[in-house]
Amino acid sequence: MLYLKKLFTKDGIDNRDVRSASPLRPFDEAKNDVIPWIKVTYPFTRDNCRDSVQQLFQGENMPVFQFWLDDLCIFYAVEKNDRYEFLLQKDMPKGMSLEALHKMAVRNLDRDISFELGKAHFGGYALIAGGNHESASVCLPHVWEWLCGELDDNLIVSIPAKHQVYICPERDQDNIVNMKILVHEYFKKGDRLLTRNIFRVDRRTLEWTVVDTVGIGERKLHIKH
């Protein structure tokens, strides 16, 4: 529960005091600025995270979120005074579904954020999007279709932090090893941490799967072939 408090209470929910009775701002004013925001559920699992979040919040102070894959979740945020604040249930207009909100947020992200592919120092590649939105790229299948085409292969991907998305073509086994070492080192001293998971993106289907986890620690290593 302490970890969830760090993620979601006053200092962890991007400086928003969720105890305030006032909404973020009228939804009609904010709707064109809502974007997806990736956070991690670990050490809670998909099965128990929602119950744990519900224990921490009451009713309309619950953040609006959905699970994505394994230990990552998609929340929704709006920029306010040079910071991002999470959308809460009390901010949602009556009758709006999570699916409709997600589509709106993804459209906003695609409209406002440009993604670039750069060479990374470990030998593979990095996705670049200004330092806040790199991990949100998981919500944009066409970005990954473009990356698979650029690298002409299935992709092996790590997302160790909010602003760190590293990529290798699946054939580049040497730099995949280097990427895993980088993730291990980043978790020792990095910030805005997300996941130790290593993902595979299938170039034909654009399906994401978890194929490895860097650093066993408290979490059991699992590999899928």
Sequence and secondary structure as in RCSB ss.txt:
>XXXX:A:sequence
MLYLKKLFTKDGIDNRDVRSASPLRPFDEAKNDVIPWIKVTYPFTRDNCRDSVQQLFQGENMPVFQFWLDDLCIF
YAVEKNDRYEFLLQKDMPKGMSLEALHKMAVRNLDRDISFELGKAHFGGYALIAGGNHESASVCLPHVWEWLCGE
LDDNLIVSIPAKHQVYICPERDQDNIVNMKILVHEYFKKGDRLLTRNIFRVDRRTLEWTVVDTVGIGERKLHIKH
>XXXX:A:secstr
 HHHHHHHSTTTSTT  TT SS SS HHHHGGG EEEEEE TTS HHHHHHHHHHHS GGGSB EEEEETTEEEE
EEEEETTEEEE BGGGS TT  HHHHHHHHHHHHHHH   EEEE TTSSEEEESTTTSSGGGGG HHHHHHHHHH
HTS EEEEEEETTEEEEEETT HHHHHHHHHHHHHHHHH SSB   EEEEE TTT  EEEEEES  TTS      
